[in-house]
Amino acid sequence: MMKEHQFNDRLPAILDQAARERIENDEQVLRGECIGKHGHIPVPGELVALYATLPVYYPETLWTFRHEEDAKIAIVWLLPIK
C-alpha cells in the first residue's frame, strides 16, 4: 500500500526479483527478515533491503491463507529500507 505519488515504475521488478530468488532456492520469506540486494535492483535511490513484516492494518484472520488442509501460507508485506 502506498500513496499515488510514491509509486515507482520499477517496483514490480524489485518484487519479481525477490520472489524469483526465493522460488529458485525453495526458501520462504520469514517475518522480521531483511532481504538484501543480490545483484542489481533497478530503482533510483539508495534501496538497501526489503523488510518482511505482518500486514498489521488488517485483522489477524487475514495474516494467513489456508491453501490445502495442512498448508498455511503467511502473508507478509515487504517494506523498502532506504
C-alpha positions as YAML, in Angstrom:
chain: A
units: angstrom
residues:
- id: 1
  name: MET
  ca: [0.00, 0.00, 0.00]
- id: 2
  name: MET
  ca: [1.32, 3.40, -0.91]
- id: 3
  name: LYS
  ca: [0.21, 6.84, -1.92]
- id: 4
  name: GLU
  ca: [-0.09, 7.52, -5.62]
- id: 5
  name: HIS
  ca: [2.93, 9.85, -5.73]
- id: 6
  name: GLN
  ca: [5.10, 7.21, -4.01]
- id: 7
  name: PHE
  ca: [4.75, 4.56, -6.73]
- id: 8
  name: ASN
  ca: [7.89, 3.77, -8.66]
- id: 9
  name: ASP
  ca: [7.67, 2.09, -12.08]
- id: 10
  name: ARG
  ca: [10.50, -0.26, -11.04]
- id: 11
  name: LEU
  ca: [8.66, -1.63, -8.00]
- id: 12
  name: PRO
  ca: [7.20, -4.65, -9.83]
- id: 13
  name: ALA
  ca: [10.73, -5.61, -10.98]
- id: 14
  name: ILE
  ca: [12.04, -5.43, -7.42]
- id: 15
  name: LEU
  ca: [9.27, -7.68, -6.10]
- id: 16
  name: ASP
  ca: [9.70, -10.06, -9.04]
- id: 17
  name: GLN
  ca: [13.42, -10.39, -8.35]
- id: 18
  name: ALA
  ca: [12.83, -11.11, -4.65]
- id: 19
  name: ALA
  ca: [10.14, -13.71, -5.44]
- id: 20
  name: ARG
  ca: [12.18, -15.46, -8.15]
- id: 21
  name: GLU
  ca: [15.21, -15.79, -5.85]
- id: 22
  name: ARG
  ca: [13.06, -17.42, -3.16]
- id: 23
  name: ILE
  ca: [11.37, -19.78, -5.58]
- id: 24
  name: GLU
  ca: [14.67, -20.81, -7.21]
- id: 25
  name: ASN
  ca: [16.20, -21.55, -3.79]
- id: 26
  name: ASP
  ca: [13.00, -23.15, -2.40]
- id: 27
  name: GLU
  ca: [13.00, -20.70, 0.54]
- id: 28
  name: GLN
  ca: [10.24, -18.81, 2.27]
- id: 29
  name: VAL
  ca: [10.23, -15.20, 3.44]
- id: 30
  name: LEU
  ca: [10.17, -15.02, 7.23]
- id: 31
  name: ARG
  ca: [8.65, -12.25, 9.32]
- id: 32
  name: GLY
  ca: [11.35, -9.89, 10.52]
- id: 33
  name: GLU
  ca: [13.74, -10.86, 7.75]
- id: 34
  name: CYS
  ca: [15.69, -8.32, 5.71]
- id: 35
  name: ILE
  ca: [16.10, -9.31, 2.10]
- id: 36
  name: GLY
  ca: [19.29, -7.64, 0.92]
- id: 37
  name: LYS
  ca: [20.26, -6.70, -2.59]
- id: 38
  name: HIS
  ca: [21.79, -9.55, -4.55]
- id: 39
  name: GLY
  ca: [22.93, -8.13, -7.81]
- id: 40
  name: HIS
  ca: [21.23, -5.13, -9.37]
- id: 41
  name: ILE
  ca: [17.88, -3.87, -8.11]
- id: 42
  name: PRO
  ca: [16.81, -1.34, -10.73]
- id: 43
  name: VAL
  ca: [15.43, 1.51, -8.61]
- id: 44
  name: PRO
  ca: [16.59, 5.08, -8.22]
- id: 45
  name: GLY
  ca: [17.81, 5.99, -4.75]
- id: 46
  name: GLU
  ca: [19.65, 4.02, -2.14]
- id: 47
  name: LEU
  ca: [17.49, 0.95, -1.56]
- id: 48
  name: VAL
  ca: [19.33, -1.17, 0.99]
- id: 49
  name: ALA
  ca: [16.90, -4.04, 1.53]
- id: 50
  name: LEU
  ca: [13.30, -5.15, 1.88]
- id: 51
  name: TYR
  ca: [11.92, -5.83, 5.38]
- id: 52
  name: ALA
  ca: [9.28, -8.55, 5.80]
- id: 53
  name: THR
  ca: [6.54, -7.78, 8.29]
- id: 54
  name: LEU
  ca: [2.95, -8.69, 9.09]
- id: 55
  name: PRO
  ca: [0.09, -6.89, 7.32]
- id: 56
  name: VAL
  ca: [-0.81, -5.09, 10.56]
- id: 57
  name: TYR
  ca: [-3.56, -2.88, 9.12]
- id: 58
  name: TYR
  ca: [-5.68, -5.98, 8.53]
- id: 59
  name: PRO
  ca: [-7.25, -8.35, 11.08]
- id: 60
  name: GLU
  ca: [-5.15, -11.34, 12.19]
- id: 61
  name: THR
  ca: [-7.52, -13.65, 10.32]
- id: 62
  name: LEU
  ca: [-6.12, -12.23, 7.07]
- id: 63
  name: TRP
  ca: [-2.47, -12.80, 8.02]
- id: 64
  name: THR
  ca: [-2.54, -16.40, 6.77]
- id: 65
  name: PHE
  ca: [-4.18, -18.26, 3.91]
- id: 66
  name: ARG
  ca: [-5.09, -21.96, 4.06]
- id: 67
  name: HIS
  ca: [-4.24, -23.49, 0.67]
- id: 68
  name: GLU
  ca: [-4.97, -27.13, 1.48]
- id: 69
  name: GLU
  ca: [-5.94, -28.99, 4.63]
- id: 70
  name: ASP
  ca: [-2.49, -28.74, 6.21]
- id: 71
  name: ALA
  ca: [-0.83, -25.98, 4.19]
- id: 72
  name: LYS
  ca: [-0.92, -22.47, 5.64]
- id: 73
  name: ILE
  ca: [0.59, -19.56, 3.75]
- id: 74
  name: ALA
  ca: [1.64, -16.48, 5.70]
- id: 75
  name: ILE
  ca: [1.02, -13.12, 4.08]
- id: 76
  name: VAL
  ca: [3.89, -10.63, 4.51]
- id: 77
  name: TRP
  ca: [4.50, -7.08, 3.49]
- id: 78
  name: LEU
  ca: [7.87, -6.19, 2.00]
- id: 79
  name: LEU
  ca: [8.81, -2.68, 3.08]
- id: 80
  name: PRO
  ca: [11.73, -0.87, 1.45]
- id: 81
  name: ILE
  ca: [14.63, 0.14, 3.69]
- id: 82
  name: LYS
  ca: [16.50, 3.16, 2.38]
...
